[in-house]
Amino acid sequence: MDTLLAIAGIAVTLAIGAALPGASFAMVAHTALSVSRRDGLAAALGMGVGGLVFGVLASLGLTAVFAADAWITTAFKVCGGFYLIYFAVALWRGASRPVVFAEDDRPEAVDVRRSFALALMTQLSNPKAVLIYVGIFAAFMPATMPLWGFAVLLPVILAVEFGWYAVVAVAFSTPRPRAAYLGAKGWIDRTAGAIIGALGVKLAFDAARP
């Protein structure tokens, strides 16, 4: 049961984090807007694979750390909770900022493999994404996770990341959903910030409690 709760906690928090505008969001949305829906979906898959890489690295690294010492485990979980709080505050403060799409000189028709590769590199080179993954995994991962837990968790990560960015690609290639999202961005960011902040407080407190 603990393993399933950990997987569910990681999946839900990653889903909230993925839904927030950032470099990855802007890249997928811009690809869908300026190239095609198909390229946007290829970019979404690139983001999903990038998230899967982060999931594997975070799982292996934190599993080794957690096996070393209980105090290190507690410290990682407390730090993970505080990073989520920091991220929530930054999210709340930036809720009123518009989504900015970087200019791109790509031609109108490109190979979808290039869109996939660009998205994958965008995801893997995003330091904020690395910190979010480490913070979430540190906060939720049990000291030991069975092999079947990893077999379930990694496909879930791929599904969460790809699923959300696929929604972004479809929405931003369609005028009305795009306008609706941009109009509600402030409320979405503040709501997500409140949820993530509350989660960070609880996780830090629970980890530090004897």
C-alpha positions in Angstrom: 0.0 0.0 0.0 2.9 2.4 0.8 4.4 1.8 -2.6 1.1 2.5 -4.3 0.6 5.7 -2.3 4.1 6.8 -3.2 3.5 6.2 -6.9 0.1 8.1 -6.7 1.7 11.0 -4.9 4.5 11.3 -7.4 2.1 11.0 -10.3 -0.3 13.6 -9.0 2.4 16.1 -8.1 4.2 15.7 -11.4 0.9 16.2 -13.2 0.3 19.5 -11.4 3.9 20.6 -12.1 3.7 19.6 -15.8 0.5 21.7 -16.2 2.3 24.9 -15.2 3.8 27.2 -17.9 7.5 27.0 -18.3 10.1 26.3 -21.0 8.7 22.9 -21.8 5.1 24.2 -22.0 6.1 27.1 -24.2 8.1 24.8 -26.5 5.3 22.4 -27.1 2.7 25.1 -27.5 4.8 27.1 -29.9 5.5 24.0 -32.0 1.8 23.3 -32.2 1.0 26.9 -33.0 3.7 27.6 -35.6 4.3 24.2 -37.2 1.5 21.6 -36.9 -0.5 19.5 -34.5 1.5 16.4 -35.5 4.8 18.2 -34.7 3.3 19.3 -31.4 2.4 15.7 -30.5 5.9 14.6 -31.4 7.3 17.3 -29.1 4.9 16.1 -26.4 6.4 12.6 -26.8 9.9 14.1 -26.4 8.8 15.7 -23.2 7.5 12.4 -22.0 10.7 10.6 -22.7 12.7 13.4 -21.0 10.5 13.0 -17.9 11.1 9.2 -18.0 14.9 9.8 -18.1 14.5 12.1 -15.0 12.4 9.5 -13.3 15.0 6.8 -13.8 17.9 9.0 -12.6 16.0 10.2 -9.6 14.9 6.7 -8.7 18.3 5.2 -8.9 20.1 8.1 -7.2 17.7 8.5 -4.3 17.3 4.8 -3.8 21.1 4.6 -3.3 21.1 7.6 -0.9 18.1 6.3 1.1 19.8 2.9 1.6 22.9 4.6 3.1 21.4 6.3 6.2 18.1 7.2 7.8 19.3 10.7 8.6 20.2 11.4 4.9 16.7 10.1 4.0 15.1 12.6 6.4 17.2 15.5 5.2 16.4 14.8 1.5 12.7 14.6 2.3 12.8 17.9 4.3 14.7 19.6 1.5 12.3 18.2 -1.0 9.4 19.6 0.9 11.0 23.1 1.2 11.8 23.1 -2.5 8.1 22.5 -3.3 7.2 25.4 -1.0 9.7 27.6 -2.8 8.4 26.5 -6.1 4.8 27.2 -5.0 5.7 30.8 -3.9 7.5 31.5 -7.2 4.5 30.1 -9.1 2.0 32.3 -7.1 4.1 35.4 -7.7 4.4 34.8 -11.4 0.7 34.0 -12.0 0.0 37.3 -13.6 2.9 37.0 -16.1 1.8 36.0 -19.6 3.1 32.9 -21.3 6.0 33.9 -23.5 6.7 31.9 -26.7 10.3 32.1 -27.9 10.8 33.1 -31.5 11.9 30.3 -33.7 13.3 30.3 -37.2 12.2 26.8 -38.1 10.5 26.3 -41.5 6.8 25.6 -41.6 7.4 21.9 -42.5 9.9 19.9 -40.5 10.5 16.3 -39.8 8.5 15.2 -36.7 11.7 13.5 -35.5 13.3 16.9 -35.2 10.4 18.2 -33.2 10.7 15.2 -30.9 14.5 15.7 -30.5 14.1 19.5 -29.8 11.5 18.8 -27.1 13.7 16.1 -25.6 16.7 18.4 -25.4 14.5 21.2 -24.0 13.3 18.9 -21.2 16.7 17.4 -20.4 18.4 20.8 -20.3 15.8 22.4 -18.0 17.4 22.8 -14.5 14.0 23.6 -13.0 12.7 20.2 -14.2 15.6 18.4 -12.5 15.0 20.1 -9.2 11.2 19.4 -9.4 11.8 15.8 -10.0 14.4 15.5 -7.2 12.1 17.4 -4.8 9.1 15.3 -5.6 10.9 12.0 -5.5 12.7 12.9 -2.2 9.4 13.8 -0.7 7.4 10.7 -1.7 9.7 7.8 -2.3 9.8 5.2 0.5 13.2 4.2 1.9 12.9 1.0 -0.1 10.7 0.4 -3.2 10.1 -3.1 -4.7 11.0 -3.8 -8.2 7.4 -3.9 -9.3 7.0 -0.4 -7.9 9.6 0.9 -10.4 7.9 -1.1 -13.2 4.7 0.7 -12.5 6.1 4.1 -11.7 8.2 4.7 -14.8 5.4 4.1 -17.3 3.1 6.3 -15.2 5.7 9.1 -15.4 5.8 8.7 -19.2 2.0 8.7 -19.4 1.6 11.8 -17.2 4.2 13.9 -19.0 3.2 12.8 -22.5 -0.5 13.0 -21.7 -0.4 16.5 -20.5 1.8 17.9 -23.3 -0.4 16.0 -25.9 -3.3 18.0 -24.5 -1.3 21.2 -24.8 -0.4 20.4 -28.4 -4.0 19.7 -29.4 -5.3 22.7 -27.4 -2.8 25.2 -28.8 -3.5 24.1 -32.4 -7.2 25.0 -31.8 -8.2 28.7 -31.2 -10.9 28.4 -28.5 -9.1 26.0 -26.1 -6.0 28.1 -26.5 -7.8 31.3 -25.6 -9.6 29.7 -22.7 -6.4 28.4 -21.2 -4.5 31.7 -21.5 -7.5 33.6 -20.0 -7.5 31.3 -17.0 -3.7 31.1 -16.5 -3.7 33.3 -13.4 -6.2 31.2 -11.5 -4.6 27.9 -12.7 -1.2 29.0 -11.4 -2.4 30.2 -8.1 -4.5 27.1 -7.4 -1.6 24.9 -8.3 0.7 27.0 -6.2 -1.6 26.6 -3.2 -1.8 22.8 -3.6 2.0 22.4 -4.1 2.8 24.7 -1.2 0.4 22.9 1.2 1.9 19.6 0.1 5.4 20.9 0.6 4.6 22.1 4.1 3.0 18.7 5.0 5.9 16.7 3.6 8.6 18.7 5.3 6.8 18.6 8.6 6.1 14.8 8.4 9.7 14.1 7.4 11.1 16.1 10.3 8.7 14.8 12.9 10.3 12.1 15.1 
